């Protein structure tokens, strides 16, 4: 929150923004507002009728309101038993009517909240999907999970237990108090004597629970981030026998979560008994005053019922304020995600039917962090249909080149052109659908082999999948799996070997028939036999198609039209295989090293 922005104005702006998502459902919203008003004004009716019934029963002369004549038969007005029976039947019908209204109000607010959080969650996830990759490098996955799931779920409480229910409760209290004053203002003031205790208790309860809930929310986010990260990296944890150490870290975070919850539970445990004590004191004062002033029994019963109608919302109103506050805090976090334009990829509008594949880097500079440049003045051209190989030690910038070409990260200086158009002009859909990528670190989703190959694209036919699989001789292997193409791949492809996962991702790239093919260490984790299976398919695939190959194995890059040797983010050497051998530089040394390893 801005230090110059008053808290009330800040929260009002957040609340206004949350309610902007109600616009598509404003008819239901206003129906619920109307229901809350009707319910508030109907609340004092039953105590009033009970007061009248008691007084009629003890033989006191009671003047009933004119509107009651509309609902009761005329014959019952001159017979006490019939009148009491008629009023009782009316009350039963009124209770049923009031219950139905309360049901529609409660269900309507919950329904409205679910519609809003569905729309908001879709918007947040769509926003995250269009972030630059650097944001994912800087943000724990568990934190984003909390924003998308837990925090948005808390926003639902603004509707189900938040603003409108609070206003409805406040209106009910005002209507009931006004009725009490109109009936007997002295008795009303007497029974309100203990209320300062209630106000003080409510204030401290609200502050205590609000602080505890904030701590709980932070602890939940920390737990989500920790569990997500460590389950994903469990292989590393177990490989280094770090289970006990990591368990201690988890236990510490979990302890904070427990302490925050216990503080909230303690506040509840103190507040609700205080409410009951205040109610008992108020009832005692009513009995004392009625007895001392010889008021009728109906008045006593009615005021006890009025007090209960006031205390029922008062018991929950402080809690609802905290729920509303936590919903506002959650909404602020969610809107920070939506407002994060610094890491949002700007989509272009140029979308040609066919990309030929000419790639040109002009003095490109790139850094993941401003203080550490990864690429420095990269300058090269790949004509359409050519194959370029990127070679260099780890950290030289090979993967960074393909990352900025695919607009996963923004570069800071220079220009990258595709078919003589800067890549920022292209729509992301057009650019990325024209670039097929086989990465070193293959990610497979939970689901079938078929779904992982097609990425659930309904326009891709089974025949196309079979043809792509046969190109690298994977069709027979897949058919041998239980269920064939319907075989269920576990999360991250855990049931397949690393080489098999890479081959599946290779089928995925083949299937989309890209204009540009990128192989990022695509054969680094595949055994020699598997590599031989796909080399023929690669030769067929890259023919007439622009290809960028990143590999340590010289057999993969020997036939490239151009080999670029990178060193510490700069181009050290560039040429064909024979030209670089003749140069006797880094590439020649690398070739000699691999040749010696092969002979050994």
KEVEX-242486 format. One line per field, with one value per residue (C-alpha): x, y, z; chain; residue in three letters. Coordinates in steps of 0.2 Angstrom, whole numbers. Layout:
REM KEVEX-242486
px: [X  ...]
py: [Y  ...]
pz: [Z  ...]
ch: [A  ...]
aa: [ALA  ...]
REM end
This chain:
REM KEVEX-242486
px: [0  6  12  3  -13  -26  -30  -49  -47  -35  -47  -62  -53  -49  -67  -73  -62  -68  -86  -82  -82  -100  -106  -111  -121  -128  -146  -143  -133  -147  -160  -149  -148  -167  -168  -156  -167  -183  -176  -170  -187  -196  -185  -195  -212  -211  -206  -220  -233  -227  -229  -247  -251  -244  -254  -270  -268  -267  -282  -275  -283  -271  -273  -267  -260  -271  -260  -263  -282  -277  -271  -282  -300  -313  -322  -306  -306  -320  -313  -297  -293  -297  -287  -271  -273  -274  -259  -249  -254  -249  -232  -228  -232  -222  -207  -208  -208  -194  -184  -186  -180  -165  -161  -162  -151  -138  -138  -138  -123  -113  -118  -112  -96  -92  -96  -84  -69  -71  -70  -56  -46  -47  -41  -26  -21  -22  -11  2  2  8  21  39  50  60  45  44  63  60  44  42  29  20  17  9  -2  -7  -12  -22  -30  -31  -31  -44  -55  -53  -61  -77  -79  -81  -98  -103  -98  -92  -99  -117  -120  -112  -123  -138  -133  -130  -147  -156  -148  -154  -171  -173  -166  -178  -192  -187  -186  -203  -210  -202  -187  -183  -183  -172  -159  -159  -155  -141  -131  -119  -116  -100  -92  -98  -90  -73  -73  -78  -64  -50  -57  -57  -39  -33  -41  -36  -17  -18  -27  -13  0  -10  -11  8  11  0  9  26  20  14  30  41  30  29  48  54  42  48  66  63  76  90  84  85  101  110  101  94  77  80  87  73  60  66  64  46  42  48  36  22  25  22  6  0  4  -5  -21  -20  -20  -36  -44  -40  -48  -64  -63  -63  -75  -90  -92  -90  -105  -115  -111  -116  -133  -136  -133  -145  -159  -156  -159  -174  -182  -177  -185  -201  -204  -200  -212  -226  -224  -234  -227  -228  -216  -203  -204  -203  -188  -179  -182  -177  -160  -157  -160  -147  -134  -136  -128  -117  -109  -103  -101  -83  -79  -86  -76  -61  -66  -69  -52  -43  -53  -47  -29  -31  -38  -24  -11  -21  -22  -4  -2  -15  -6  12  14  33  34  20  24  18  9  12  0  10  4  10  2  20  36  51  64  77  85  96  104  110  122  110  114  104  105  94  100  105  122  127  126  124  125  136  135  129  129  125  113  105  96  80  82  100  106  116  125  129  144  152  155  141  136  142  124  118  101  99  100  85  76  76  72  56  52  53  64  66  83  90  99  101  88  82  74  64  61  67  54  59  51  42  30  25  10  16  4  11  29  29  18  32  46  47  58  65  73  86  75  59  43  28  11  1  -10  -9  5  -6  -11  7  11  -3  -5  -24  -25  -41  -36  -22  -28  -21  -15  -3  3  6  16  27  30  35  48  59  54  44  28  32  38  23  11  21  16  0  -14  -2  -5  -18  -4  -5  12  14  18  34  35  41  37  47  66  74  78  60  54  65  59  41  45  54  38  28  40  39  20  18  28  37  46  61  67  77  86  93  104  91  102  112  103  99  110  120  107  93  103  105  86  83  98  89  73  83  91  74  66  79  79  72  69  79  86  96  105  113  124  140  141  149  140  124  132  145  133  127  129  136  144  144  156  151  162  156  142  152  155  173  172  160  161  158  165  180  184  184  195  207  207  214  204  192  181  196  201  184  184  201  195  179  189  201  187  179  195  197]
py: [0  17  27  42  33  33  15  18  25  11  -3  6  6  -13  -16  -6  -16  -33  -28  -23  -42  -42  -32  -47  -53  -36  -42  -56  -44  -31  -45  -50  -32  -31  -47  -41  -26  -36  -48  -34  -25  -42  -47  -37  -44  -61  -54  -41  -54  -65  -50  -48  -66  -67  -51  -58  -74  -65  -55  -38  -27  -27  -16  -26  -17  -14  -25  -40  -39  -43  -60  -65  -71  -58  -72  -74  -56  -58  -75  -75  -94  -92  -76  -84  -99  -88  -77  -93  -100  -84  -84  -102  -96  -80  -91  -102  -86  -78  -95  -96  -78  -81  -97  -87  -73  -85  -95  -80  -72  -89  -91  -73  -76  -92  -83  -69  -80  -91  -76  -69  -85  -87  -70  -72  -89  -81  -67  -79  -89  -73  -68  -68  -83  -72  -69  -88  -88  -75  -81  -98  -109  -111  -93  -92  -107  -98  -83  -93  -104  -99  -80  -80  -92  -80  -66  -77  -73  -55  -60  -75  -67  -50  -33  -37  -49  -36  -22  -33  -37  -19  -14  -28  -21  -3  -9  -20  -6  7  -5  -7  12  14  1  7  19  18  -1  0  11  0  -16  -7  -2  -17  -13  -3  -20  -28  -14  -15  -34  -33  -21  -31  -47  -40  -33  -50  -61  -50  -50  -69  -72  -62  -73  -88  -83  -79  -96  -105  -96  -102  -120  -120  -114  -125  -141  -137  -134  -149  -162  -157  -158  -174  -184  -171  -171  -190  -192  -181  -188  -171  -178  -174  -156  -152  -159  -148  -133  -139  -141  -124  -116  -128  -122  -104  -109  -118  -104  -91  -102  -105  -86  -85  -99  -90  -74  -84  -93  -77  -66  -78  -81  -62  -60  -72  -63  -46  -54  -62  -45  -36  -49  -47  -29  -31  -43  -31  -16  -25  -32  -15  -5  -18  -20  -33  -51  -48  -34  -45  -59  -47  -38  -54  -59  -42  -44  -61  -54  -40  -52  -65  -54  -45  -62  -64  -46  -44  -61  -56  -40  -50  -61  -46  -39  -55  -55  -38  -43  -58  -47  -34  -49  -55  -38  -36  -51  -44  -27  -34  -27  -26  -45  -47  -51  -38  -47  -41  -41  -47  -65  -71  -87  -94  -90  -94  -95  -82  -77  -62  -57  -39  -34  -42  -41  -50  -52  -62  -49  -31  -33  -49  -49  -67  -62  -48  -41  -57  -54  -68  -72  -89  -90  -99  -118  -117  -127  -118  -126  -118  -125  -119  -123  -123  -105  -98  -92  -106  -109  -90  -87  -99  -92  -74  -80  -88  -72  -82  -68  -50  -44  -28  -21  -24  -33  -50  -51  -65  -64  -46  -42  -39  -53  -40  -37  -55  -61  -74  -87  -85  -84  -99  -110  -108  -113  -131  -134  -150  -145  -154  -154  -162  -159  -171  -168  -180  -188  -200  -202  -195  -180  -176  -177  -166  -155  -159  -150  -156  -152  -165  -182  -199  -202  -187  -193  -210  -203  -192  -207  -218  -205  -208  -226  -223  -230  -248  -244  -234  -248  -260  -249  -254  -245  -239  -221  -220  -225  -214  -204  -199  -182  -175  -192  -202  -219  -216  -215  -198  -204  -209  -193  -183  -194  -190  -172  -174  -182  -166  -155  -165  -165  -146  -145  -129  -118  -117  -131  -129  -144  -139  -154  -165  -180  -177  -190  -202  -218  -221  -233  -221  -207  -217  -220  -201  -195  -201  -192  -176  -176  -178  -165  -151  -153  -136  -130  -118  -127  -122  -136  -135  -151  -157  -172  -167  -181  -170  -154  -160  -157  -139  -125  -114  -118  -104  -106  -96  -91  -81  -73  -68  -77  -84  -93  -95  -106  -123  -139  -139  -121  -121  -137  -127  -113  -123  -114  -120  -130  -140  -143  -149  -161  -168  -171  -180  -190  -196  -201  -211  -220  -224]
pz: [0  -4  11  5  2  16  21  19  2  -3  3  -5  -22  -20  -15  -30  -41  -34  -37  -55  -59  -53  -68  -79  -64  -58  -59  -46  -36  -35  -31  -16  -10  -11  -2  12  14  15  28  39  39  42  57  71  65  74  91  89  85  100  111  105  107  125  129  121  131  148  143  140  127  111  96  81  66  51  39  50  46  28  32  47  44  51  61  73  79  92  99  109  105  87  86  95  83  68  73  76  59  52  61  54  37  39  46  30  19  29  28  9  7  18  8  -9  -1  6  -10  -21  -13  -13  -32  -36  -27  -36  -53  -48  -42  -58  -69  -59  -58  -77  -79  -67  -75  -92  -86  -79  -95  -104  -92  -98  -91  -80  -69  -66  -62  -48  -41  -31  -39  -23  -21  -38  -33  -18  -28  -41  -29  -10  -12  -25  -14  0  -12  -12  6  2  -6  5  22  17  12  8  23  34  28  29  48  51  43  54  70  65  61  77  88  80  83  101  104  96  108  124  123  141  142  126  134  150  141  131  147  145  126  129  135  119  108  117  116  97  93  102  94  77  79  86  73  59  64  67  50  41  49  44  26  25  33  20  6  14  16  -2  -9  2  -2  -20  -22  -12  -19  -37  -31  -20  -30  -25  -7  -6  -16  -3  12  17  22  41  38  26  38  51  40  36  54  58  45  50  68  63  55  70  82  71  71  90  92  81  91  108  102  97  114  123  112  111  130  132  120  130  147  139  133  150  158  146  149  167  166  155  168  182  174  168  185  194  182  181  162  153  150  131  133  142  130  115  121  125  107  100  110  103  85  89  97  83  70  83  87  69  63  70  62  45  46  48  34  23  28  23  7  4  7  -4  -18  -16  -19  -34  -42  -40  -51  -64  -63  -66  -83  -82  -85  -98  -115  -128  -142  -160  -174  -189  -193  -210  -217  -219  -211  -223  -209  -212  -195  -192  -175  -175  -161  -148  -130  -116  -97  -85  -72  -77  -69  -78  -97  -105  -123  -129  -147  -155  -174  -187  -201  -205  -222  -224  -225  -218  -202  -189  -175  -159  -149  -133  -115  -102  -99  -115  -120  -132  -124  -121  -140  -143  -128  -134  -152  -146  -135  -119  -113  -119  -125  -120  -135  -154  -165  -170  -187  -194  -213  -211  -198  -180  -169  -158  -173  -174  -164  -151  -159  -176  -170  -158  -169  -182  -171  -165  -150  -142  -126  -115  -100  -106  -97  -99  -91  -82  -95  -110  -122  -136  -125  -122  -141  -147  -131  -133  -149  -157  -175  -175  -181  -175  -192  -191  -174  -180  -195  -185  -173  -187  -193  -178  -176  -160  -166  -162  -145  -140  -146  -134  -119  -110  -119  -133  -136  -121  -109  -94  -92  -73  -68  -77  -86  -72  -79  -95  -97  -100  -118  -121  -115  -126  -141  -137  -137  -153  -160  -153  -163  -179  -178  -178  -195  -190  -201  -189  -179  -163  -155  -138  -133  -140  -141  -125  -114  -128  -130  -146  -152  -149  -157  -173  -174  -175  -185  -201  -196  -192  -209  -217  -205  -207  -226  -233  -215  -205  -190  -175  -167  -149  -146  -138  -150  -166  -176  -174  -180  -193  -207  -202  -215  -202  -185  -172  -157  -142  -127  -112  -122  -138  -154  -154  -171  -185  -201  -208  -200  -212  -210  -191  -191  -202  -191  -177  -163  -150  -161  -168  -150  -146  -161  -156  -138  -143  -156  -143  -131  -145  -148  -129]
ch: [A  A  A  A  A  A  A  A  A  A  A  A  A  A  A  A  A  A  A  A  A  A  A  A  A  A  A  A  A  A  A  A  A  A  A  A  A  A  A  A  A  A  A  A  A  A  A  A  A  A  A  A  A  A  A  A  A  A  A  A  A  A  A  A  A  A  A  A  A  A  A  A  A  A  A  A  A  A  A  A  A  A  A  A  A  A  A  A  A  A  A  A  A  A  A  A  A  A  A  A  A  A  A  A  A  A  A  A  A  A  A  A  A  A  A  A  A  A  A  A  A  A  A  A  A  A  A  A  A  A  A  A  A  A  A  A  A  A  A  A  A  A  A  A  A  A  A  A  A  A  A  A  A  A  A  A  A  A  A  A  A  A  A  A  A  A  A  A  A  A  A  A  A  A  A  A  A  A  A  A  A  A  A  A  A  A  A  A  A  A  A  A  A  A  A  A  A  A  A  A  A  A  A  A  A  A  A  A  A  A  A  A  A  A  A  A  A  A  A  A  A  A  A  A  A  A  A  A  A  A  A  A  A  A  A  A  A  A  A  A  A  A  A  A  A  A  A  A  A  A  A  A  A  A  A  A  A  A  A  A  A  A  A  A  A  A  A  A  A  A  A  A  A  A  A  A  A  A  A  A  A  A  A  A  A  A  A  A  A  A  A  A  A  A  A  A  A  A  A  A  A  A  A  A  A  A  A  A  A  A  A  A  A  A  A  A  A  A  A  A  A  A  A  A  A  A  A  A  A  A  A  A  A  A  A  A  A  A  A  A  A  A  A  A  A  A  A  A  A  A  A  A  A  A  A  A  A  A  A  A  A  A  A  A  A  A  A  A  A  A  A  A  A  A  A  A  A  A  A  A  A  A  A  A  A  A  A  A  A  A  A  A  A  A  A  A  A  A  A  A  A  A  A  A  A  A  A  A  A  A  A  A  A  A  A  A  A  A  A  A  A  A  A  A  A  A  A  A  A  A  A  A  A  A  A  A  A  A  A  A  A  A  A  A  A  A  A  A  A  A  A  A  A  A  A  A  A  A  A  A  A  A  A  A  A  A  A  A  A  A  A  A  A  A  A  A  A  A  A  A  A  A  A  A  A  A  A  A  A  A  A  A  A  A  A  A  A  A  A  A  A  A  A  A  A  A  A  A  A  A  A  A  A  A  A  A  A  A  A  A  A  A  A  A  A  A  A  A  A  A  A  A  A  A  A  A  A  A  A  A  A  A  A  A  A  A  A  A  A  A  A  A  A  A  A  A  A  A  A  A  A  A  A  A  A  A  A  A  A  A  A  A  A  A  A  A  A  A  A  A  A  A  A  A  A  A  A  A  A  A  A  A  A  A  A  A  A  A  A  A]
aa: [UNK  UNK  UNK  UNK  UNK  UNK  UNK  UNK  UNK  UNK  UNK  UNK  UNK  UNK  UNK  UNK  UNK  UNK  UNK  UNK  UNK  UNK  UNK  UNK  UNK  UNK  UNK  UNK  UNK  UNK  UNK  UNK  UNK  UNK  UNK  UNK  UNK  UNK  UNK  UNK  UNK  UNK  UNK  UNK  UNK  UNK  UNK  UNK  UNK  UNK  UNK  UNK  UNK  UNK  UNK  UNK  UNK  UNK  UNK  UNK  UNK  UNK  UNK  UNK  UNK  UNK  UNK  UNK  UNK  UNK  UNK  UNK  UNK  UNK  UNK  UNK  UNK  UNK  UNK  UNK  UNK  UNK  UNK  UNK  UNK  UNK  UNK  UNK  UNK  UNK  UNK  UNK  UNK  UNK  UNK  UNK  UNK  UNK  UNK  UNK  UNK  UNK  UNK  UNK  UNK  UNK  UNK  UNK  UNK  UNK  UNK  UNK  UNK  UNK  UNK  UNK  UNK  UNK  UNK  UNK  UNK  UNK  UNK  UNK  UNK  UNK  UNK  UNK  UNK  UNK  UNK  UNK  UNK  UNK  UNK  UNK  UNK  UNK  UNK  UNK  UNK  UNK  UNK  UNK  UNK  UNK  UNK  UNK  UNK  UNK  UNK  UNK  UNK  UNK  UNK  UNK  UNK  UNK  UNK  UNK  UNK  UNK  UNK  UNK  UNK  UNK  UNK  UNK  UNK  UNK  UNK  UNK  UNK  UNK  UNK  UNK  UNK  UNK  UNK  UNK  UNK  UNK  UNK  UNK  UNK  UNK  UNK  UNK  UNK  UNK  UNK  UNK  UNK  UNK  UNK  UNK  UNK  UNK  UNK  UNK  UNK  UNK  UNK  UNK  UNK  UNK  UNK  UNK  UNK  UNK  UNK  UNK  UNK  UNK  UNK  UNK  UNK  UNK  UNK  UNK  UNK  UNK  UNK  UNK  UNK  UNK  UNK  UNK  UNK  UNK  UNK  UNK  UNK  UNK  UNK  UNK  UNK  UNK  UNK  UNK  UNK  UNK  UNK  UNK  UNK  UNK  UNK  UNK  UNK  UNK  UNK  UNK  UNK  UNK  UNK  UNK  UNK  UNK  UNK  UNK  UNK  UNK  UNK  UNK  UNK  UNK  UNK  UNK  UNK  UNK  UNK  UNK  UNK  UNK  UNK  UNK  UNK  UNK  UNK  UNK  UNK  UNK  UNK  UNK  UNK  UNK  UNK  UNK  UNK  UNK  UNK  UNK  UNK  UNK  UNK  UNK  UNK  UNK  UNK  UNK  UNK  UNK  UNK  UNK  UNK  UNK  UNK  UNK  UNK  UNK  UNK  UNK  UNK  UNK  UNK  UNK  UNK  UNK  UNK  UNK  UNK  UNK  UNK  UNK  UNK  UNK  UNK  UNK  UNK  UNK  UNK  UNK  UNK  UNK  UNK  UNK  UNK  UNK  UNK  UNK  UNK  UNK  UNK  UNK  UNK  UNK  UNK  UNK  UNK  UNK  UNK  UNK  UNK  UNK  UNK  UNK  UNK  UNK  UNK  UNK  UNK  UNK  UNK  UNK  UNK  UNK  UNK  UNK  UNK  UNK  UNK  UNK  UNK  UNK  UNK  UNK  UNK  UNK  UNK  UNK  UNK  UNK  UNK  UNK  UNK  UNK  UNK  UNK  UNK  UNK  UNK  UNK  UNK  UNK  UNK  UNK  UNK  UNK  UNK  UNK  UNK  UNK  UNK  UNK  UNK  UNK  UNK  UNK  UNK  UNK  UNK  UNK  UNK  UNK  UNK  UNK  UNK  UNK  UNK  UNK  UNK  UNK  UNK  UNK  UNK  UNK  UNK  UNK  UNK  UNK  UNK  UNK  UNK  UNK  UNK  UNK  UNK  UNK  UNK  UNK  UNK  UNK  UNK  UNK  UNK  UNK  UNK  UNK  UNK  UNK  UNK  UNK  UNK  UNK  UNK  UNK  UNK  UNK  UNK  UNK  UNK  UNK  UNK  UNK  UNK  UNK  UNK  UNK  UNK  UNK  UNK  UNK  UNK  UNK  UNK  UNK  UNK  UNK  UNK  UNK  UNK  UNK  UNK  UNK  UNK  UNK  UNK  UNK  UNK  UNK  UNK  UNK  UNK  UNK  UNK  UNK  UNK  UNK  UNK  UNK  UNK  UNK  UNK  UNK  UNK  UNK  UNK  UNK  UNK  UNK  UNK  UNK  UNK  UNK  UNK  UNK  UNK  UNK  UNK  UNK  UNK  UNK  UNK  UNK  UNK  UNK  UNK  UNK  UNK  UNK  UNK  UNK  UNK  UNK  UNK  UNK  UNK  UNK  UNK  UNK  UNK  UNK  UNK  UNK  UNK  UNK  UNK  UNK  UNK  UNK  UNK  UNK  UNK  UNK  UNK  UNK  UNK  UNK  UNK  UNK  UNK  UNK  UNK  UNK  UNK  UNK  UNK  UNK  UNK  UNK  UNK  UNK  UNK  UNK  UNK  UNK  UNK  UNK  UNK  UNK  UNK  UNK  UNK  UNK  UNK  UNK  UNK  UNK  UNK  UNK  UNK  UNK  UNK  UNK  UNK  UNK  UNK  UNK  UNK  UNK]
REM end
